[in-house]
Amino acid sequence: MSVKSTYNFVPAPKESEVFKPDWGHQVSHDIPFKDGESGEITLKITAKTPIFIRNGHTKDVTENEFSHRILPNGDKEYFIPASSLKGMIRNVLEIMSYSRLKAQNDLFGFRDMANKKYKREVATSRSIKAGWLVKNNDQWEIQECSWGKMAIRDIETKFSTDEINISFRNKSAQEKYNLVQNRNHKFQRAGDVNVQINNRDVSLGKRYKFANHGEFNGSLVFFGEINRKQHEYVFSNNTTAPAFSISSDLMSRFKEIESKLSSSLWQFFVDNNYSRIPVFFVASETRKVKHFGFSKLYRMTNTKYLNELEPLKSYKKRNGPYRMDLSEVMFGTVTDNPKQTLKGRIIVANARVKEIGEGGIKPIAVLLSSPKPSYYPFYLKDGLTYLEEAVLNGFKKYPVHIEQKDSLLNPDNIKSQSTIKPLPNKTTFECKIRFHNLRKVEIGALLSAVTLHNQEDYFHAIGGGKPLVRYS
Protein backbone atom coordinates (compact mmCIF):
# COMPACT_ATOMS: atom_id res chain seq x y z
CA MET A 1 0.00 0.00 0.00
CA SER A 2 1.31 3.45 -0.92
CA VAL A 3 0.62 6.53 1.19
CA LYS A 4 0.48 9.90 -0.56
CA SER A 5 1.52 13.12 1.09
CA THR A 6 -0.05 16.52 0.56
CA TYR A 7 3.35 18.19 0.89
CA ASN A 8 6.83 17.93 -0.62
CA PHE A 9 10.27 18.95 0.52
CA VAL A 10 13.01 21.25 -0.76
CA PRO A 11 16.48 19.94 0.16
CA ALA A 12 18.21 21.95 2.89
CA PRO A 13 21.91 22.89 2.70
CA LYS A 14 24.65 21.48 4.89
CA GLU A 15 26.73 23.93 6.92
CA SER A 16 29.39 24.05 4.19
CA GLU A 17 26.71 25.08 1.67
CA VAL A 18 24.98 27.75 3.78
CA PHE A 19 25.32 31.32 2.46
CA LYS A 20 26.68 33.50 5.27
CA PRO A 21 26.76 37.23 4.40
CA ASP A 22 30.15 38.75 5.16
CA TRP A 23 28.39 41.84 6.56
CA GLY A 24 26.38 39.84 9.09
CA HIS A 25 28.56 40.84 12.05
CA GLN A 26 28.21 44.52 11.09
CA VAL A 27 24.41 44.67 11.33
CA SER A 28 23.25 47.41 13.69
CA HIS A 29 20.03 49.27 14.43
CA ASP A 30 22.01 52.32 15.53
CA ILE A 31 24.82 52.56 12.97
CA PRO A 32 23.53 52.51 9.37
CA PHE A 33 25.29 50.86 6.47
CA LYS A 34 26.75 53.27 3.95
CA ASP A 35 24.32 51.86 1.37
CA GLY A 36 21.59 51.07 3.92
CA GLU A 37 18.02 52.14 3.23
CA SER A 38 14.83 52.27 5.25
CA GLY A 39 11.28 52.39 3.97
CA GLU A 40 8.03 50.53 3.57
CA ILE A 41 6.33 48.31 1.01
CA THR A 42 2.59 48.26 0.48
CA LEU A 43 1.61 44.65 -0.05
CA LYS A 44 -1.67 43.81 -1.77
CA ILE A 45 -2.84 40.21 -1.65
CA THR A 46 -5.56 38.50 -3.68
CA ALA A 47 -6.76 35.01 -2.74
CA LYS A 48 -6.82 32.77 -5.81
CA THR A 49 -8.74 30.05 -3.95
CA PRO A 50 -10.78 30.08 -0.72
CA ILE A 51 -8.43 30.86 2.16
CA PHE A 52 -8.63 29.83 5.82
CA ILE A 53 -6.46 30.92 8.74
CA ARG A 54 -7.81 29.70 12.05
CA ASN A 55 -8.81 32.33 14.57
CA GLY A 56 -6.53 31.39 17.45
CA HIS A 57 -5.56 34.70 19.03
CA THR A 58 -8.62 35.07 21.26
CA LYS A 59 -10.79 32.74 23.36
CA ASP A 60 -13.97 34.69 22.69
CA VAL A 61 -14.73 33.15 19.29
CA THR A 62 -14.89 29.70 17.78
CA GLU A 63 -11.77 28.32 16.11
CA ASN A 64 -13.56 27.46 12.87
CA GLU A 65 -13.75 31.13 11.89
CA PHE A 66 -11.18 33.08 9.90
CA SER A 67 -8.78 35.16 11.98
CA HIS A 68 -10.48 38.42 12.99
CA ARG A 69 -11.08 41.02 15.65
CA ILE A 70 -14.37 42.53 16.84
CA LEU A 71 -14.75 46.22 16.08
CA PRO A 72 -16.48 48.62 18.52
CA ASN A 73 -19.65 48.51 16.39
CA GLY A 74 -19.71 44.69 16.64
CA ASP A 75 -18.53 43.99 13.09
CA LYS A 76 -15.74 41.49 12.38
CA GLU A 77 -12.53 42.72 10.77
CA TYR A 78 -10.82 39.77 9.09
CA PHE A 79 -7.05 39.75 8.66
CA ILE A 80 -4.06 37.55 7.93
CA PRO A 81 -1.90 37.66 11.09
CA ALA A 82 1.48 39.32 10.71
CA SER A 83 3.21 36.24 12.11
CA SER A 84 1.71 34.06 9.36
CA LEU A 85 2.79 36.44 6.61
CA LYS A 86 6.25 36.92 8.05
CA GLY A 87 6.75 33.17 8.39
CA MET A 88 5.62 32.59 4.81
CA ILE A 89 8.00 35.22 3.40
CA ARG A 90 10.92 34.14 5.57
CA ASN A 91 10.49 30.50 4.58
CA VAL A 92 10.76 31.39 0.88
CA LEU A 93 13.82 33.55 1.56
CA GLU A 94 15.48 30.74 3.55
CA ILE A 95 15.08 28.36 0.63
CA MET A 96 16.23 30.66 -2.13
CA SER A 97 19.22 32.03 -0.15
CA TYR A 98 20.59 28.68 1.07
CA SER A 99 19.86 29.49 4.70
CA ARG A 100 19.87 26.89 7.42
CA LEU A 101 16.87 24.65 8.01
CA LYS A 102 15.14 25.88 11.18
CA ALA A 103 13.65 23.06 13.24
CA GLN A 104 12.91 22.37 16.87
CA ASN A 105 15.17 19.78 18.42
CA ASP A 106 12.34 17.26 18.73
CA LEU A 107 12.51 13.61 19.73
CA PHE A 108 10.01 10.99 18.57
CA GLY A 109 9.40 7.46 19.79
CA PHE A 110 9.39 4.70 17.19
CA ARG A 111 6.78 1.97 16.74
CA ASP A 112 6.10 0.61 13.25
CA MET A 113 4.87 -2.95 12.87
CA ALA A 114 5.77 -2.93 9.17
CA ASN A 115 9.37 -1.86 9.74
CA LYS A 116 11.89 -4.71 9.61
CA LYS A 117 14.11 -3.25 12.31
CA TYR A 118 11.18 -2.74 14.69
CA LYS A 119 9.94 -6.27 14.09
CA ARG A 120 13.42 -7.67 14.67
CA GLU A 121 14.10 -5.56 17.77
CA VAL A 122 10.67 -5.68 19.44
CA ALA A 123 7.68 -7.23 17.65
CA THR A 124 9.17 -10.66 16.94
CA SER A 125 12.21 -10.47 19.20
CA ARG A 126 12.97 -13.43 21.46
CA SER A 127 15.13 -11.13 23.57
CA ILE A 128 12.19 -9.26 25.12
CA LYS A 129 12.34 -9.48 28.91
CA ALA A 130 10.01 -8.31 31.65
CA GLY A 131 11.02 -6.52 34.81
CA TRP A 132 10.50 -3.82 37.38
CA LEU A 133 11.87 -0.35 36.73
CA VAL A 134 13.27 1.03 39.98
CA LYS A 135 15.50 3.86 41.08
CA ASN A 136 18.48 2.69 43.11
CA ASN A 137 19.98 5.79 44.71
CA ASP A 138 20.30 8.09 41.67
CA GLN A 139 20.57 5.31 39.08
CA TRP A 140 17.62 3.81 37.22
CA GLU A 141 17.72 0.06 36.63
CA ILE A 142 15.45 -2.83 35.70
CA GLN A 143 15.17 -5.92 37.89
CA GLU A 144 14.21 -8.86 35.67
CA CYS A 145 11.27 -11.11 36.56
CA SER A 146 9.24 -13.89 34.98
CA TRP A 147 5.88 -13.03 33.48
CA GLY A 148 2.74 -14.47 31.98
CA LYS A 149 -0.73 -13.60 30.76
CA MET A 150 -4.09 -13.38 32.51
CA ALA A 151 -7.51 -13.56 30.81
CA ILE A 152 -9.35 -10.25 31.12
CA ARG A 153 -12.62 -12.06 31.81
CA ASP A 154 -11.02 -13.77 34.84
CA ILE A 155 -9.90 -10.40 36.25
CA GLU A 156 -13.33 -8.85 35.71
CA THR A 157 -15.01 -11.82 37.41
CA LYS A 158 -12.57 -11.76 40.33
CA PHE A 159 -13.17 -8.12 41.23
CA SER A 160 -16.85 -7.74 40.35
CA THR A 161 -19.42 -7.82 43.16
CA ASP A 162 -23.19 -7.78 43.38
CA GLU A 163 -23.01 -3.99 43.63
CA ILE A 164 -20.18 -3.28 41.16
CA ASN A 165 -19.63 -4.86 37.76
CA ILE A 166 -15.96 -4.41 36.80
CA SER A 167 -15.45 -4.02 33.04
CA PHE A 168 -12.18 -3.30 31.21
CA ARG A 169 -13.94 -2.57 27.92
CA ASN A 170 -12.72 0.73 26.38
CA LYS A 171 -10.66 1.47 29.49
CA SER A 172 -7.19 3.00 29.55
CA ALA A 173 -4.40 1.42 31.59
CA GLN A 174 -4.75 4.20 34.15
CA GLU A 175 -8.47 3.50 34.56
CA LYS A 176 -7.80 -0.22 35.02
CA TYR A 177 -5.23 0.47 37.74
CA ASN A 178 -7.75 2.69 39.53
CA LEU A 179 -10.44 -0.01 39.26
CA VAL A 180 -8.25 -2.78 40.70
CA GLN A 181 -6.40 -1.53 43.77
CA ASN A 182 -5.27 -4.93 45.08
CA ARG A 183 -3.03 -6.39 42.38
CA ASN A 184 -0.78 -8.78 44.32
CA HIS A 185 -2.11 -12.35 44.29
CA LYS A 186 -1.25 -16.03 44.07
CA PHE A 187 -1.51 -17.65 40.63
CA GLN A 188 -1.02 -21.04 39.08
CA ARG A 189 -0.08 -22.09 35.54
CA ALA A 190 -3.03 -22.80 33.21
CA GLY A 191 -1.31 -23.65 29.94
CA ASP A 192 -0.14 -21.31 27.17
CA VAL A 193 -1.69 -18.54 25.12
CA ASN A 194 -1.46 -19.85 21.55
CA VAL A 195 -2.19 -18.45 18.10
CA GLN A 196 -2.24 -20.11 14.71
CA ILE A 197 0.52 -18.97 12.34
CA ASN A 198 0.98 -20.86 9.06
CA ASN A 199 -1.18 -23.74 10.35
CA ARG A 200 0.88 -24.26 13.50
CA ASP A 201 0.43 -23.24 17.13
CA VAL A 202 2.73 -20.47 18.34
CA SER A 203 2.90 -19.64 22.04
CA LEU A 204 2.53 -15.97 23.04
CA GLY A 205 3.36 -16.68 26.65
CA LYS A 206 2.32 -18.64 29.69
CA ARG A 207 -1.26 -18.34 30.90
CA TYR A 208 -2.15 -18.05 34.58
CA LYS A 209 -5.28 -18.08 36.70
CA PHE A 210 -6.03 -17.03 40.28
CA ALA A 211 -5.26 -19.69 42.91
CA ASN A 212 -5.23 -19.17 46.69
CA HIS A 213 -2.46 -21.71 47.08
CA GLY A 214 -0.71 -21.06 43.76
CA GLU A 215 3.07 -21.14 43.59
CA PHE A 216 3.35 -18.01 41.40
CA ASN A 217 3.44 -14.89 43.56
CA GLY A 218 2.77 -12.03 41.19
CA SER A 219 1.20 -8.69 40.44
CA LEU A 220 -1.38 -7.78 37.79
CA VAL A 221 -0.06 -5.42 35.11
CA PHE A 222 -2.45 -3.47 32.88
CA PHE A 223 -2.19 -1.82 29.48
CA GLY A 224 -4.58 0.13 27.29
CA GLU A 225 -7.46 -1.12 25.20
CA ILE A 226 -6.91 -2.50 21.69
CA ASN A 227 -9.27 -4.37 19.38
CA ARG A 228 -10.09 -7.92 20.48
CA LYS A 229 -7.70 -7.74 23.42
CA GLN A 230 -8.27 -10.73 25.69
CA HIS A 231 -5.34 -10.72 28.14
CA GLU A 232 -3.48 -8.55 30.63
CA TYR A 233 -0.11 -9.45 32.18
CA VAL A 234 1.12 -10.97 35.41
CA PHE A 235 4.63 -10.06 36.61
CA SER A 236 6.39 -12.11 39.28
CA ASN A 237 7.20 -10.26 42.48
CA ASN A 238 10.44 -12.22 42.69
CA THR A 239 13.33 -10.74 40.72
CA THR A 240 16.70 -12.02 39.57
CA ALA A 241 20.06 -10.35 40.19
CA PRO A 242 22.04 -8.50 39.08
CA ALA A 243 19.85 -5.73 37.70
CA PHE A 244 20.11 -4.28 34.18
CA SER A 245 21.48 -0.71 34.13
CA ILE A 246 19.85 2.19 32.24
CA SER A 247 22.04 5.02 31.00
CA SER A 248 21.07 8.54 32.04
CA ASP A 249 20.82 9.47 28.34
CA LEU A 250 18.31 6.70 27.56
CA MET A 251 16.26 7.59 30.64
CA SER A 252 16.27 11.24 29.62
CA ARG A 253 15.02 10.39 26.12
CA PHE A 254 12.33 8.11 27.56
CA LYS A 255 11.03 10.85 29.87
CA GLU A 256 11.00 13.47 27.11
CA ILE A 257 9.00 11.27 24.74
CA GLU A 258 6.57 10.34 27.52
CA SER A 259 6.12 14.02 28.46
CA LYS A 260 4.65 14.73 25.00
CA LEU A 261 1.88 12.13 25.32
CA SER A 262 -1.59 13.39 26.19
CA SER A 263 -2.11 10.42 28.50
CA SER A 264 1.22 9.19 29.84
CA LEU A 265 1.36 5.95 31.81
CA TRP A 266 4.77 7.05 33.11
CA GLN A 267 3.24 10.22 34.58
CA PHE A 268 0.49 8.11 36.16
CA PHE A 269 3.07 5.94 37.92
CA VAL A 270 5.05 8.99 39.07
CA ASP A 271 1.99 10.87 40.33
CA ASN A 272 0.85 7.81 42.30
CA ASN A 273 4.30 7.25 43.85
CA TYR A 274 4.90 3.77 42.47
CA SER A 275 8.14 2.45 43.93
CA ARG A 276 8.57 0.06 41.02
CA ILE A 277 7.12 0.19 37.53
CA PRO A 278 6.42 -2.82 35.25
CA VAL A 279 8.17 -2.68 31.87
CA PHE A 280 9.31 -4.84 28.97
CA PHE A 281 12.86 -4.33 27.74
CA VAL A 282 15.76 -5.48 25.58
CA ALA A 283 19.31 -5.47 26.92
CA SER A 284 22.82 -6.02 25.62
CA GLU A 285 25.11 -8.87 26.63
CA THR A 286 26.75 -6.51 29.14
CA ARG A 287 23.37 -6.11 30.92
CA LYS A 288 22.80 -2.56 29.70
CA VAL A 289 19.24 -1.73 28.66
CA LYS A 290 18.97 -0.88 24.94
CA HIS A 291 15.32 0.21 25.03
CA PHE A 292 12.19 -0.39 27.12
CA GLY A 293 8.50 0.46 27.36
CA PHE A 294 5.16 -0.28 28.97
CA SER A 295 3.77 -2.99 26.69
CA LYS A 296 5.02 -5.99 24.75
CA LEU A 297 4.94 -3.85 21.60
CA TYR A 298 6.32 -0.69 23.15
CA ARG A 299 7.42 2.55 21.57
CA MET A 300 11.20 2.51 21.19
CA THR A 301 12.76 5.54 22.90
CA ASN A 302 16.41 5.13 21.92
CA THR A 303 15.77 7.36 18.91
CA LYS A 304 17.73 10.34 17.61
CA TYR A 305 17.05 13.98 18.35
CA LEU A 306 16.54 16.00 15.16
CA ASN A 307 19.79 17.85 15.90
CA GLU A 308 21.58 14.51 15.64
CA LEU A 309 20.45 14.15 12.03
CA GLU A 310 21.82 15.85 8.91
CA PRO A 311 21.81 18.63 7.92
CA LEU A 312 21.06 19.92 11.45
CA LYS A 313 23.97 17.88 12.77
CA SER A 314 26.39 19.73 10.46
CA TYR A 315 25.21 23.09 11.85
CA LYS A 316 26.46 22.07 15.28
CA LYS A 317 29.85 20.97 13.94
CA ARG A 318 30.79 24.25 12.29
CA ASN A 319 34.37 25.43 12.38
CA GLY A 320 35.11 28.79 14.00
CA PRO A 321 32.63 31.35 15.40
CA TYR A 322 28.97 31.28 14.50
CA ARG A 323 28.07 33.18 11.32
CA MET A 324 24.44 34.02 10.59
CA ASP A 325 22.73 33.08 7.34
CA LEU A 326 20.86 35.66 5.24
CA SER A 327 17.45 35.00 6.80
CA GLU A 328 18.89 35.52 10.30
CA VAL A 329 20.71 38.68 9.24
CA MET A 330 17.49 40.18 7.85
CA PHE A 331 14.72 38.77 10.06
CA GLY A 332 16.75 38.34 13.24
CA THR A 333 17.42 35.34 15.43
CA VAL A 334 17.12 34.38 19.08
CA THR A 335 19.62 31.98 20.67
CA ASP A 336 20.83 31.06 24.15
CA ASN A 337 23.99 33.06 23.42
CA PRO A 338 23.31 36.84 23.66
CA LYS A 339 26.18 37.47 21.23
CA GLN A 340 24.36 35.43 18.58
CA THR A 341 20.96 37.09 19.15
CA LEU A 342 19.91 39.77 16.67
CA LYS A 343 16.78 41.89 16.35
CA GLY A 344 15.20 41.75 12.91
CA ARG A 345 15.14 44.71 10.56
CA ILE A 346 11.86 43.76 8.85
CA ILE A 347 8.43 44.40 10.39
CA VAL A 348 5.31 42.89 8.81
CA ALA A 349 1.85 44.17 9.77
CA ASN A 350 -1.46 42.31 9.79
CA ALA A 351 -2.99 42.12 6.31
CA ARG A 352 -6.55 43.42 6.72
CA VAL A 353 -9.36 42.49 4.35
CA LYS A 354 -10.14 45.19 1.81
CA GLU A 355 -12.93 43.35 0.03
CA ILE A 356 -14.50 39.92 0.55
CA GLY A 357 -14.71 37.86 -2.63
CA GLU A 358 -17.67 36.51 -4.50
CA GLY A 359 -20.20 34.28 -2.79
CA GLY A 360 -19.58 35.47 0.76
CA ILE A 361 -18.49 33.41 3.76
CA LYS A 362 -20.01 29.93 3.83
CA PRO A 363 -19.21 27.01 6.17
CA ILE A 364 -17.77 23.89 4.56
CA ALA A 365 -17.01 20.42 5.96
CA VAL A 366 -13.41 19.29 5.54
CA LEU A 367 -10.94 16.80 6.93
CA LEU A 368 -7.90 18.72 8.14
CA SER A 369 -4.89 17.09 9.74
CA SER A 370 -1.55 18.48 10.81
CA PRO A 371 1.69 17.03 9.42
CA LYS A 372 3.26 14.56 11.85
CA PRO A 373 7.08 14.60 11.80
CA SER A 374 6.95 11.36 13.75
CA TYR A 375 5.86 9.71 10.47
CA TYR A 376 9.43 9.15 9.33
CA PRO A 377 8.79 7.90 5.72
CA PHE A 378 7.82 11.44 4.71
CA TYR A 379 10.42 13.36 6.70
CA LEU A 380 13.56 11.22 6.27
CA LYS A 381 15.49 10.24 3.16
CA ASP A 382 16.26 6.74 1.87
CA GLY A 383 13.72 4.90 4.02
CA LEU A 384 15.73 5.36 7.21
CA THR A 385 14.15 5.88 10.64
CA TYR A 386 14.78 8.05 13.68
CA LEU A 387 16.82 5.15 15.09
CA GLU A 388 19.63 5.72 12.60
CA GLU A 389 21.98 8.39 11.26
CA ALA A 390 19.33 9.67 8.89
CA VAL A 391 19.01 12.79 6.72
CA LEU A 392 16.04 15.14 6.96
CA ASN A 393 14.25 15.76 3.67
CA GLY A 394 14.46 19.54 4.12
CA PHE A 395 12.01 22.44 3.98
CA LYS A 396 8.38 21.29 3.88
CA LYS A 397 6.34 22.96 1.11
CA TYR A 398 2.78 22.39 -0.08
CA PRO A 399 2.27 22.27 -3.85
CA VAL A 400 0.30 25.31 -4.99
CA HIS A 401 -2.83 24.61 -7.04
CA ILE A 402 -4.43 27.44 -8.97
CA GLU A 403 -7.89 25.92 -9.13
CA GLN A 404 -9.94 25.08 -6.07
CA LYS A 405 -9.55 21.44 -5.06
CA ASP A 406 -11.81 19.05 -3.22
CA SER A 407 -11.29 18.58 0.50
CA LEU A 408 -9.98 15.37 1.98
CA LEU A 409 -13.40 14.65 3.46
CA ASN A 410 -14.10 10.94 3.56
CA PRO A 411 -17.73 9.92 4.15
CA ASP A 412 -16.44 6.92 6.10
CA ASN A 413 -14.54 9.18 8.52
CA ILE A 414 -17.22 11.63 9.64
CA LYS A 415 -15.90 11.75 13.21
CA SER A 416 -12.69 13.44 12.07
CA GLN A 417 -14.27 16.13 9.93
CA SER A 418 -14.20 19.84 10.77
CA THR A 419 -16.47 22.66 9.72
CA ILE A 420 -14.59 25.82 8.77
CA LYS A 421 -15.56 29.21 7.39
CA PRO A 422 -12.96 30.23 4.79
CA LEU A 423 -12.97 33.55 3.01
CA PRO A 424 -13.86 33.06 -0.67
CA ASN A 425 -11.47 33.39 -3.59
CA LYS A 426 -10.89 36.90 -4.93
CA THR A 427 -10.85 38.23 -1.36
CA THR A 428 -8.28 41.04 -1.19
CA PHE A 429 -6.00 42.05 1.68
CA GLU A 430 -3.53 44.87 2.23
CA CYS A 431 -0.68 45.49 4.67
CA LYS A 432 2.63 47.30 5.13
CA ILE A 433 6.09 45.78 5.29
CA ARG A 434 8.54 48.18 6.94
CA PHE A 435 12.29 47.68 6.75
CA HIS A 436 15.19 49.42 8.47
CA ASN A 437 18.81 49.76 7.39
CA LEU A 438 18.68 47.08 4.69
CA ARG A 439 21.42 46.91 2.11
CA LYS A 440 20.36 46.92 -1.54
CA VAL A 441 21.02 43.19 -1.93
CA GLU A 442 18.80 42.55 1.11
CA ILE A 443 16.00 44.70 -0.31
CA GLY A 444 16.27 42.73 -3.53
CA ALA A 445 16.10 39.45 -1.61
CA LEU A 446 13.03 40.66 0.29
CA LEU A 447 11.25 41.74 -2.88
CA SER A 448 12.17 38.48 -4.58
CA ALA A 449 10.76 36.45 -1.66
CA VAL A 450 7.54 38.50 -1.59
CA THR A 451 6.91 38.42 -5.36
CA LEU A 452 8.50 35.01 -6.07
CA HIS A 453 11.00 36.63 -8.45
CA ASN A 454 8.15 38.73 -9.89
CA GLN A 455 6.80 35.73 -11.78
CA GLU A 456 3.09 36.02 -12.63
CA ASP A 457 2.35 32.29 -12.57
CA TYR A 458 3.95 31.58 -9.16
CA PHE A 459 1.92 31.80 -5.95
CA HIS A 460 2.36 31.61 -2.19
CA ALA A 461 0.45 29.12 -0.02
CA ILE A 462 -0.77 30.13 3.42
CA GLY A 463 -3.27 29.01 6.02
CA GLY A 464 -4.92 25.78 7.09
CA GLY A 465 -6.34 24.87 3.70
CA LYS A 466 -3.00 24.02 2.08
CA PRO A 467 -3.50 20.23 2.33
CA LEU A 468 -6.91 20.32 0.65
CA VAL A 469 -5.85 18.67 -2.60
CA ARG A 470 -7.27 15.79 -4.61
CA TYR A 471 -5.28 12.80 -5.85
CA SER A 472 -6.48 10.50 -8.61
Secondary structure, DSSP 8 states (H G I E B T S, - for coil): -----S-EEE----GGG----TTGGG--SSS--TT-EEEEEEEEEE-SS-B--B--S-SSS-TTBBSEEE-TTS-EEEEE-HHHHHHHHHHHHHHHTT--------B--B--TT-HHHIIIIIT-S--EEEEEEEETTEEEEEEEEEEEEEHHHHHHHH--SS-----TT--HHHHHHH----EEEEEEEEEEEEEETTEEEEEEEEEEE-TT-SEEEEEE-----TT--EEEEEEEEE-SS-EE--HHHHHHHHHHHHTSSS-HHHHHHHTT-SSEEEEEEE-TTSBEEEEESSTT--B----BGGGSBTHHHHHT-SSS----HHHHHHEE--SSGGG-EE-SEEE--EEEEE--TT----EEE------TT-HHHHBGGG--TTSS-BB--EEE----SS-------TT-GGG-EEEB-B-TT-EEEEEEEEEEE-HHHHHHHHHHHHTTT-TT-----STTTT-----
